[in-house]
Amino acid sequence: QVQLVESGGGLVQAGGSLRLSCAASGRTFSSRAMGWFRQAPGKEREFVATISSAGGNTYYADSVKGRFTISRDNAKNTVDLAMNSLEPEDTAVYYCAARQALYDTRTYSRSNDYAYWGQGTQVTVSS
């Protein structure tokens, strides 16, 4: 079982920056691919970014490419999402997710690919 806790959300003006962090429990964190997703009011949950277990591979949604950066620290069991040039369209609850499978070097962009989810952190971008 993996428990995930997100932090770092808040209110920011358009053009500003935020850094989200996800802390994971357990000793298998470094063996799991991780992802960030978001859900805006009235919309389906959508993929944001993913990183492979060792951090060598990353993949981003087109809507955030060049503005967001995903990274992980396997010694601290954390995965971060640095968000720059934020836009009102980025307003959503952001969720951290972990894969069930271990020792996987690939990245995954579908929510069904992930077994464990955090409770989310709200990001609001004002215009």
Secondary structure, DSSP 8 states (H G I E B T S, - for coil): ---EEEE--EEEETT--EEEEEEE-SS-GGGS-EEEEEE-TTS--EEEEEE-TTS--EEE-TTTTTTEEEEEETTTTEEEEEE-S--GGG-EEEEEEE-SSSS--S----GGG--EE---EEEEEE-
